[in-house]
Each structure stands twice: as structure tokens, then as C-alpha cells.
Amino acid sequence: MKTYVTKSGPTKLDRVRLPAVALMIAAFWLFAGEAHAQMGLAAEGRVGVTLPQGDLSDAGAEAGLSFGAELQANFHRNLTAYLGLHRHSFNCDNGCGDLGDSPRSTGIGAGVKYIFHSPGDVLAWGRGGIVANTFGTDAGSGDREIGFELGVGADLPVAHRLYLVPNLGFISHDTGSGSDAQFFTLGLGVHYHLR
């Protein structure tokens, strides 16, 4: 009886997994040595709408709901690292063709947020980072794909340590089937400083 050994090279996910994890860890420990005593921690939850673009829009996807939760570490007065989970869904009232039913983008994101303007107690910011998302439908989900996210918003104080956070974001990643998932998010979050 003959036995065969097959070799397979690293998958696309394997080639980007280590650099993605390294970037996430680096984002959280950026400036940690000199700022440990001043480091603040915060938690944020947000809800919003998705506005599909590009291939999603061309396939008939329409606005859906967006949910997210993040942990944030403030290492510097103007610089914050974040790590979070998110789920973005899209509606297909008239069908989404090759995308399938109930398309959604789900995954994790990490990056940095920079506070660039502080008129009074309002903190206006911009942010950017990477996402590791799967694109799925009712038929199943694809592989996790690496992409990017950008955003702007403001932290508006409403009580001690509590902020409302209107925000606008853009996310882009591959679906794993030859098309891109690109969409805007428009949302409102609640941000609480733990310390």
C-alpha cells in the first residue's frame, strides 16, 4: 500500500496573521514604558448604520446595522490605542446576486486614535488601523481577510468619565471571493473612562 504525503504552503491568512498580531500588540504597548503611570483605560460601545460602496453596492446591498465594542488605552494625552470587535450587516431587499442573502462583515480591529483638536471639553479625533474580518452570508462565511479602517469623530462629555461619540468610518477588506467589501459606517457610541 502506497502512502502519499502532501505539502501545502502557508495560506494567505497564515502569511498575514503574525504581522497583524504583532501590529495589534505594538499598538497597545506604544509609549507604554514612559506613560505607564499616566495610562488611562476606557471601554466603548457603538451602534450605527452601514452604507455599502463599490462591489457591495453594485451587487444590490443596501444600508444595514453596525455594532461594535472596544477597549482603549490612552498612553499619551493625544494618542490612544484601541482593540475591538465589530459586526456590520447589509440589507438585500431586492436580492444581492452572487453575494447571497444577509451579507455581513464580522471581525476584529486594532489601531490608533489621535486627538487633534480640543475646543473646550469636546475631543475631536481621527483614527486608523487594521481589520481582520470574515465576510459571510446565510450560506456560510469565508476566510478571515486583512483590511483597513479609517474614521473621524468627537467625544462629547455628558457626565463624569462618560462621553457620547458621534463617528464616521470607512472599512475595506477582501471578501475572499474576488470582490471587496467597502463601506462607510455612521454611528453613535458611548465611551466610559475606567481610569
C-alpha positions in Angstrom: 0.0 0.0 0.0 1.4 3.3 -1.0 1.1 6.4 1.2 1.4 9.9 -0.1 2.5 13.0 1.8 1.1 16.2 0.6 2.6 19.5 1.4 0.7 22.7 1.3 2.2 26.2 1.6 1.0 28.8 4.0 -2.4 30.2 3.4 -3.0 33.9 2.8 -4.3 34.1 6.3 -1.1 32.5 7.7 1.1 34.9 5.9 -0.6 38.0 7.4 -1.6 36.6 10.8 1.7 37.1 12.6 2.3 40.7 11.3 -1.3 41.5 12.2 -1.0 40.2 15.8 2.4 42.0 16.1 0.8 45.2 15.0 -2.1 44.8 17.5 0.3 44.2 20.4 2.5 47.1 19.3 -0.5 49.4 19.1 -1.3 48.7 22.7 2.2 49.0 24.1 3.2 52.0 22.1 4.6 54.5 24.6 3.9 52.1 27.5 7.3 52.4 29.0 7.2 56.2 29.6 3.5 56.5 30.1 2.5 53.6 32.3 1.8 55.7 35.3 -0.4 58.0 33.3 -2.1 55.3 31.2 -5.9 55.5 31.1 -8.3 52.7 30.1 -11.7 53.1 28.5 -14.5 51.0 27.1 -16.7 52.0 24.2 -19.8 50.5 22.6 -21.3 51.8 19.4 -24.3 51.3 17.1 -24.8 52.7 13.7 -25.7 52.1 10.0 -23.6 50.7 7.2 -23.5 52.4 3.8 -22.2 49.9 1.2 -19.9 51.1 -1.6 -18.2 49.6 -4.6 -18.8 45.8 -5.2 -21.3 45.6 -2.3 -23.4 48.4 -3.8 -23.1 47.1 -7.3 -24.4 43.7 -6.1 -27.6 45.4 -4.6 -26.6 45.6 -0.9 -28.3 48.4 0.9 -27.8 50.1 4.3 -27.8 47.8 7.4 -26.9 47.9 11.0 -23.4 48.1 12.6 -22.4 47.1 16.2 -19.1 47.4 17.9 -17.3 47.3 21.2 -13.7 48.4 22.0 -11.1 48.6 24.8 -8.9 51.7 24.6 -5.7 52.5 26.2 -4.6 56.2 26.5 -0.8 56.3 26.5 -0.4 59.9 25.8 -2.6 63.0 26.1 -3.4 62.9 22.3 -2.8 59.3 21.5 -5.0 56.2 22.2 -4.6 52.6 21.0 -7.8 50.5 20.5 -8.7 46.9 20.1 -12.3 45.9 19.3 -14.9 43.6 17.9 -17.5 44.6 15.3 -20.3 43.3 13.1 -21.6 45.1 10.1 -24.7 43.8 8.2 -26.3 44.8 4.9 -29.9 44.5 3.7 -30.8 42.9 0.4 -34.5 43.8 -0.2 -34.1 43.2 -3.9 -31.6 40.4 -3.7 -27.8 40.6 -3.7 -27.0 38.4 -6.6 -23.7 36.5 -6.1 -23.2 37.9 -2.6 -26.0 35.7 -1.1 -28.7 36.5 1.5 -27.9 38.6 4.6 -24.4 39.7 3.8 -22.3 40.7 6.8 -18.7 41.6 7.7 -17.6 40.5 11.2 -14.2 40.6 12.9 -11.7 42.5 15.0 -9.9 45.7 14.5 -6.9 47.4 16.1 -5.2 50.8 15.6 -4.5 54.2 17.0 -6.7 57.2 17.6 -5.2 60.7 17.6 -7.0 63.6 19.3 -6.2 66.6 17.1 -8.5 69.3 18.5 -10.0 70.1 21.9 -12.4 73.0 21.8 -13.4 73.1 25.5 -14.3 69.7 26.7 -15.0 68.2 23.2 -12.3 65.9 21.9 -12.2 65.8 18.0 -10.2 62.8 16.7 -9.1 60.8 13.7 -8.2 57.1 13.7 -6.8 54.4 11.5 -6.0 50.7 11.9 -6.3 47.2 10.5 -9.2 44.9 10.5 -9.3 41.1 10.3 -12.8 40.3 9.0 -14.8 37.4 7.6 -17.4 38.1 5.0 -20.4 35.9 5.4 -24.0 35.2 4.3 -26.7 32.8 5.3 -24.8 30.2 3.2 -21.7 30.5 5.4 -18.5 32.6 5.9 -15.3 32.9 4.1 -11.7 33.1 5.4 -10.6 36.0 7.6 -9.2 38.7 5.4 -6.9 41.6 6.4 -8.1 45.1 5.5 -8.0 48.7 6.9 -10.3 51.1 8.6 -10.3 54.9 8.9 -12.5 57.2 11.0 -13.3 60.6 12.5 -15.4 61.6 15.3 -15.7 63.5 18.6 -16.0 62.6 22.3 -18.7 64.8 23.8 -18.9 64.8 27.6 -22.2 64.1 29.2 -21.2 63.1 32.8 -18.1 62.4 34.8 -16.0 59.9 32.7 -18.9 59.4 30.3 -18.9 60.6 26.7 -21.2 60.4 23.6 -19.2 59.6 20.5 -20.7 60.5 17.1 -18.4 58.9 14.4 -18.0 58.3 10.7 -15.8 55.4 9.5 -14.7 53.6 6.3 -13.8 49.9 6.2 -12.3 48.0 3.3 -11.3 44.3 3.1 -11.4 41.4 0.6 -14.4 39.1 0.7 -12.3 36.1 -0.2 -14.3 35.5 -3.4 -12.7 38.0 -5.7 -14.6 41.1 -4.6 -14.1 43.8 -2.0 -16.2 44.7 1.0 -16.1 48.5 1.2 -18.5 50.5 3.3 -19.0 53.6 5.4 -20.3 53.5 8.9 -22.2 56.3 10.6 -22.7 55.7 14.3 -23.1 56.9 17.8 -21.1 55.4 20.7 -20.9 55.6 24.4 -17.4 55.9 25.8 -16.6 55.4 29.5 -13.2 56.0 31.1 -12.4 53.2 33.5 -9.5 55.1 35.0 
